[in-house]
């Protein structure tokens, strides 16, 4: 009888633990319990589960230029990410609003070493009001940011190909922040977590967010991104470190 009760308790704990994992979407379990990502300020959550759509309540208009090619995503599932092959492929998110603060979280993977002249754009909001570039140099890369036409270069050398990398970039409200995790050429993991004062709020000239190209027409053809993109989230507020960990935890669950 005692053994029967023990087995029953173990089974219940197993089921409860399984349910907690199954329902762990946008939660990060730390020593203090689950951390839930507040969806307040969520302007867009773009997924690629065999289609391209905004899963947020905002329902921003999302358009793909060029043909869609779906690939295995950061969660290990087939057709849960999208591959961009350079010009003319890119993603345009419209009606995102004129925001003075913006935070973007996404996963990306390039599939070849970059050349010295490569200047891929991961995203561009408001026509260079807030954008992120990867500049190639001897096969390695640097993260470059443009905030209100002022350019900042991350000092850490990174190599972003053949592995999923997460990137969080936040600008406005008097500060600029970048959190990044990638893999160097020697397979060493590198992490960037930097915060600097900025000149103030964003000044977008358009309510358009491009993923995979620059918003400037004169440089667009040179900046189209080659590689894979997954799970793009856009907020009009900063995210806390615990919220970032929750997103990472959610996206990488298999």
C-alpha positions as CSV (number, residue, x, y, z in Angstrom):
1,X,0.0,0.0,0.0
2,X,2.8,2.4,0.9
3,X,4.6,1.6,-2.4
4,X,1.4,2.3,-4.2
5,X,1.0,5.7,-2.6
6,X,4.6,6.5,-3.4
7,X,4.2,5.6,-7.0
8,X,1.0,7.8,-7.2
9,X,2.9,10.8,-5.7
10,X,5.8,10.3,-8.1
11,X,3.4,10.1,-11.0
12,X,1.6,13.3,-10.0
13,X,4.8,15.2,-9.6
14,X,5.9,14.0,-13.0
15,X,2.7,15.2,-14.6
16,X,2.9,18.6,-12.8
17,X,6.5,19.0,-13.8
18,X,5.6,18.2,-17.4
19,X,2.7,20.6,-17.4
20,X,5.0,23.4,-16.1
21,X,7.4,22.7,-18.9
22,X,4.7,22.5,-21.5
23,X,3.2,25.8,-20.4
24,X,6.5,27.5,-20.0
25,X,5.9,29.9,-22.9
26,X,7.6,33.3,-22.1
27,X,8.5,32.1,-18.6
28,X,12.0,31.8,-17.1
29,X,12.3,29.6,-14.0
30,X,14.9,31.0,-11.6
31,X,15.5,30.5,-7.9
32,X,12.6,32.7,-7.0
33,X,10.1,31.0,-9.4
34,X,8.8,31.8,-12.9
35,X,9.4,35.2,-14.5
36,X,6.7,36.1,-17.0
37,X,7.4,38.5,-19.9
38,X,4.8,41.3,-19.8
39,X,3.3,41.8,-23.2
40,X,2.6,45.5,-22.5
41,X,4.3,47.5,-25.2
42,X,4.6,44.5,-27.5
43,X,4.3,46.0,-31.0
44,X,5.1,42.8,-33.0
45,X,6.0,39.2,-32.5
46,X,6.9,37.7,-35.9
47,X,7.2,33.9,-36.2
48,X,7.9,31.8,-39.2
49,X,6.1,28.5,-38.7
50,X,5.6,27.8,-42.4
51,X,4.2,31.3,-42.7
52,X,5.0,34.9,-41.8
53,X,2.7,36.7,-39.4
54,X,2.5,38.9,-36.3
55,X,1.3,36.9,-33.3
56,X,0.9,40.0,-31.1
57,X,-2.4,41.7,-30.4
58,X,-1.1,44.7,-32.4
59,X,-1.3,42.7,-35.6
60,X,1.2,44.8,-37.5
61,X,1.3,44.3,-41.3
62,X,4.2,42.0,-42.2
63,X,5.4,41.5,-45.8
64,X,8.1,39.5,-47.4
65,X,9.9,40.7,-50.5
66,X,10.9,37.7,-52.6
67,X,10.1,34.0,-52.2
68,X,9.9,32.4,-48.8
69,X,12.3,29.6,-47.9
70,X,11.7,28.1,-44.5
71,X,14.4,26.3,-42.5
72,X,14.9,24.7,-39.1
73,X,14.6,27.3,-36.4
74,X,16.3,27.9,-33.1
75,X,13.9,25.5,-31.5
76,X,15.1,22.7,-33.7
77,X,11.8,22.3,-35.5
78,X,11.6,22.2,-39.3
79,X,10.2,25.2,-41.2
80,X,10.1,27.4,-38.1
81,X,12.6,30.0,-39.3
82,X,13.1,31.9,-42.6
83,X,16.2,32.0,-44.8
84,X,17.0,35.3,-46.6
85,X,19.4,35.0,-49.6
86,X,20.2,38.7,-50.1
87,X,18.7,41.0,-52.6
88,X,15.7,41.3,-53.1
89,X,14.6,39.3,-50.0
90,X,13.7,41.2,-46.8
91,X,10.9,41.6,-44.3
92,X,9.0,44.8,-43.9
93,X,6.9,45.6,-40.9
94,X,4.6,48.6,-41.3
95,X,2.3,50.6,-39.1
96,X,4.6,50.0,-36.1
97,X,4.2,53.6,-35.0
98,X,6.5,56.5,-34.4
99,X,8.2,55.4,-31.2
100,X,10.7,57.4,-29.1
101,X,11.9,54.2,-27.5
102,X,12.3,50.8,-29.2
103,X,13.6,47.3,-28.1
104,X,14.2,44.5,-30.6
105,X,14.9,40.9,-29.8
106,X,15.7,38.4,-32.5
107,X,17.7,35.3,-33.5
108,X,20.0,35.3,-36.5
109,X,22.4,33.0,-38.3
110,X,24.7,33.6,-41.2
111,X,25.8,30.6,-43.2
112,X,29.2,31.8,-44.6
113,X,32.2,33.8,-43.4
114,X,31.7,37.4,-44.2
115,X,34.1,39.3,-46.5
116,X,35.7,42.6,-45.7
117,X,33.2,44.5,-47.7
118,X,30.0,42.9,-46.4
119,X,27.8,45.3,-44.5
120,X,24.7,43.3,-43.8
121,X,21.8,45.1,-42.0
122,X,19.9,43.0,-39.4
123,X,17.2,45.6,-38.9
124,X,16.5,49.3,-39.6
125,X,13.7,51.2,-37.9
126,X,12.6,54.7,-39.0
127,X,15.2,55.0,-41.8
128,X,18.4,54.8,-39.8
129,X,16.8,56.1,-36.7
130,X,17.8,52.8,-35.1
131,X,19.5,50.1,-37.0
132,X,22.0,47.3,-36.5
133,X,24.7,46.2,-39.0
134,X,27.2,43.4,-39.2
135,X,30.4,44.6,-40.8
136,X,32.7,41.9,-42.3
137,X,36.5,42.0,-41.8
138,X,38.8,39.0,-42.6
139,X,36.0,36.5,-42.0
140,X,35.0,37.8,-38.6
141,X,32.4,40.5,-37.9
142,X,31.6,43.5,-35.7
143,X,28.3,44.7,-34.5
144,X,27.7,48.3,-35.6
145,X,24.8,50.4,-34.5
146,X,23.4,53.6,-35.9
147,X,21.3,55.7,-33.6
148,X,20.0,59.0,-34.9
149,X,22.8,58.9,-37.5
150,X,25.5,58.5,-34.9
151,X,27.4,55.2,-35.4
152,X,28.7,53.0,-32.5
153,X,30.9,49.9,-33.0
154,X,30.9,47.1,-30.5
155,X,34.6,46.4,-29.6
156,X,34.2,42.6,-29.4
157,X,35.1,40.6,-32.4
158,X,32.4,38.0,-33.1
159,X,31.7,35.4,-35.7
160,X,28.1,34.8,-36.4
161,X,28.0,32.1,-39.0
162,X,26.8,28.4,-38.7
163,X,25.1,28.9,-35.3
164,X,22.1,30.7,-33.9
165,X,22.8,34.0,-32.1
166,X,20.4,36.1,-30.1
167,X,20.5,39.8,-30.2
168,X,18.7,42.4,-28.0
169,X,19.0,46.0,-28.9
170,X,17.3,48.9,-27.1
171,X,17.4,52.6,-27.9
172,X,15.7,55.7,-26.5
173,X,14.9,57.1,-23.1
174,X,18.5,58.4,-22.8
175,X,20.3,55.1,-23.1
176,X,21.4,52.5,-25.7
177,X,21.8,48.9,-24.8
178,X,23.0,45.7,-26.6
179,X,22.9,42.2,-25.3
180,X,24.3,39.6,-27.7
181,X,25.5,36.0,-27.6
182,X,27.3,34.3,-30.4
183,X,30.2,32.0,-31.3
184,X,33.7,33.0,-32.4
185,X,35.6,31.3,-35.2
186,X,37.4,29.1,-32.7
187,X,34.0,28.0,-31.4
188,X,34.5,30.1,-28.2
189,X,31.2,31.5,-27.0
190,X,31.2,35.3,-26.7
191,X,28.7,37.5,-24.9
192,X,28.2,41.2,-25.1
193,X,26.2,43.1,-22.5
194,X,26.7,46.8,-22.7
195,X,24.8,49.9,-21.9
196,X,25.7,53.5,-22.8
197,X,24.1,56.9,-22.4
198,X,22.5,58.1,-25.7
199,X,21.4,61.5,-27.0
200,X,17.8,60.9,-25.9
201,X,14.8,59.6,-27.8
202,X,14.5,58.2,-31.2
203,X,13.5,60.4,-34.1
204,X,12.0,58.0,-36.8
205,X,11.1,59.6,-40.1
206,X,8.9,56.6,-41.0
207,X,6.9,54.0,-39.0
208,X,8.5,51.2,-40.9
209,X,10.8,48.4,-39.6
210,X,12.9,46.5,-42.1
211,X,14.5,43.2,-41.2
212,X,17.4,42.2,-43.5
213,X,18.0,45.5,-45.3
214,X,18.7,49.2,-44.7
215,X,15.8,51.7,-45.0
216,X,18.0,54.1,-47.0
217,X,17.2,53.6,-50.7
218,X,20.7,54.6,-51.8
219,X,22.4,51.9,-49.8
220,X,19.6,49.2,-49.7
221,X,21.0,47.0,-52.4
222,X,24.4,46.8,-50.6
223,X,22.9,45.9,-47.2
224,X,20.6,42.9,-47.8
225,X,21.2,40.2,-45.2
226,X,22.2,36.7,-46.1
227,X,21.3,34.1,-43.5
228,X,18.4,32.9,-41.3
229,X,16.1,34.9,-39.0
230,X,13.8,33.6,-36.3
231,X,11.4,34.9,-33.6
232,X,11.4,38.7,-34.0
233,X,9.9,40.7,-31.1
234,X,9.5,44.5,-31.0
235,X,8.6,46.5,-27.9
236,X,8.2,50.2,-27.2
237,X,9.7,49.8,-23.8
238,X,12.9,48.3,-22.3
239,X,13.1,44.6,-21.3
240,X,14.6,43.5,-18.0
241,X,17.4,40.9,-17.9
242,X,14.9,38.3,-16.4
243,X,12.5,39.0,-19.3
244,X,15.3,38.4,-21.8
245,X,16.2,35.1,-20.1
246,X,12.5,34.1,-20.3
247,X,12.4,34.8,-24.1
248,X,15.6,32.8,-24.6
249,X,14.3,29.9,-22.5
250,X,11.0,29.9,-24.4
251,X,12.5,30.0,-27.9
252,X,15.1,27.3,-27.3
253,X,12.7,24.7,-25.9
254,X,12.5,21.6,-28.1
